[in-house]
Amino acid sequence: MMPPEEKDVREEEGSVLRFTRRQRLEHHIMAALFILLTVTGLPQKFSDAFWAGSVVRLIGDLDLMRWLHRMAGFAFGGFTVYFLVFASLDVLRGRAALSMAPFLSDLREVYRGLLWAAGLGPRPAAGRFDYREKLEFWGMLLGSGVMILTGLILYFPIQATRWLPGQVIPVAKTAHSYEAMLALMVIVVWHLYNAMFRPGVFPLDTTIIHGRMSLGRLREEHPLEFERLFPEKAAEEGEEERPARGASDPSPA
Amino acid sequence: MPGPADRIFRRIPPLAALLISPVLGTVFVLGFIFLTLAAMAIIPVKLIRRGRGGRAAGLFLAGAVLLGGPAAWGQAVSNEMCINCHKLPLQMKLKDGSSVSLQIPAADFGKSAHGSLLLCTACHTDIKKVPHDKLEFEDRRALSLHYSRACTSCHGGKFKEFQEGIHWRLLSAGDRRAPLCADCHGAHAITKGGVAKGFTPQACAKCHEKPYRQYETSVHGRGLIQNGAKDVPGCSTCHPSHTGQDPRKMEFRINIPQLCADCHQNKPLMEKYGLSSQVVSTYLEDFHGASISLYREQRNLPPRLTAVCTDCHGIHDILRVKDPDSKVVRENLMRTCQKCHPDASLNFPASWLSHYPPSTTRYPLVFFLRLFYFIFVPAIIACMLFHVGLDFAAELRARRRSRKERA
């Protein structure tokens, strides 16, 4: 089902390449655009809040702030389209695996993950990306879709109402506004926790900086990926370590 | 300029003032002479002899009191003395050939706010004796301009406010048409609490005729002029009479929503007229209003603004929103939108929530979408927080265990 992922292992460093340079750059550009959009967008949603004026004065004036928001929005939309095109091309050419693809089995993983987190089961064995990463990836993509579409409607209200009833404008405004709140809160609660505050990675998961993950962490957090990349190692370790790991969990698998 | 005597006599009826002024004046002067002489007697003679300055000062003081006192008090020209002549149909010829009536109906001034307080000479300071010299003016306006200075000596605070306004700027630029105090408040017949009564829309209409014609037929104008409603805005409600800024300026425009909010957010007042008191809050929630809130916060005023109340509803010609001629009645709304959005189509006006909060009947899509997000966002975030909390504890447990194993 999955085409083989490009294998870049530096045995001597004991690490494996998880994100290519292009992917890392994509993340940083997205993060910068997200922050810019948040800073220029929040004061527009909370226009009567006490801090809204300070942000406007910090940037200069409202017109400049709106221009920045729209340009960042266009960049964000363009970037999303670019990402979708190139990611699909990579998959079609067999250069990348469909490792982000969601499966029904991921729902089971969520259940197992909760059991583990509650101390009632073993750590679920994840592949290259676990369910938290998949949830965030697809949430981000769907949210971006909503934001880009509603943002375009709000930027071109005259053109939009030529084809659509007038009510789409306040509908788009509502969706844009609440979807943005959802995105911001998910980033803060979910992404920042998983990438910064989780005890294993605090203060920062540096994988996104240099792109590499240690073999130890890969074996612990993505054991299926580890088995796929190093079948012989996993086999020999499996004889000794699996029972030990199993014993360390409160209840066996 | 009125002297100190005027300030005292303002509180005393003119006839009484007339009687007591010579008595008071004499007592005052004699008192001064006595005090001066007493002071000169008490000061050691040596001191005076040694310094000529001392004696000179003493003599000067005494002289000033002796000569200046009676001179200052001698000008007590009573109102009776003025009216004696000015009840007659006198005419003054002006240099431009016209003439002006000098007849002051006694009732006019007597019943005015100043009638029982002021001497005629409080304003007509150039009249020092009766009969007085002939006064000469270029024309009627020159006369008004000449006497307008009199108001400022008592009503200094109002004058200061007036100096901030556009009418003063016009006056000081030499525009003689700009209103003086008396143009709005009247001259001799100023009424008590005269500001409100003097400032009828008709007073402004003398110059601003076009806006007045519009105002006359507007919902506000009809309320005030035809129905005599006191809680309906007149000219000075929106154009502060003394500080009145140029309404075309951005400083004025950007505050228009606040201006309208003064009345339209007042729930009891709006209920009286069967109007919604939510028009301002719903405006501020929508795109135009949110923009205005932020424009008000930025350091420099913007070169242009999104729509404020008057851009859609009109200014002096505001009509009831259901009026078939109203700019915001459904049939005319598209044309109103097109003032700023020239390519707006027939669908476009519906994108404005018309000051209504969305409900199941009005803008149901917006209402239900909002409801969806009200449930969806907190649910998602609650689940995530739940997961994050459990995960945090589990990760800590796992870490402690592996540390123990290693040890």
Interface residues (C-beta under 8 A of the other chain):
Chain A: P43 Q44 S47 D48 A52 G53 V56 R57 G60 D61 L62 D63 M65 G113 L114 W116 A117 A118 G119 R123 P157 I158 T161 R162 L164 P165 G166 Q167 V168 I169 P170 V171 K173 T174 A175 Y178 E179 M181 L182 M185 V186 V189 W190 Y193 F197 R198 P199 G200 A244 S248
Chain B: L284 D286 F287 G289 A290 S291 S293 L294 Y295 R296 E297 Q298 R299 N300 P302 H341 D343 A344 S345 N347 F348 P349 A350 S351 W352 L353 P358 Y363 L365 V366 L369 R370 Y373 F376 V377 I380 I381 M384 L385 H387 V388 L390 D391 F392 A393 A394 E395 L396 R397 A398 R399 R401 S402 E405
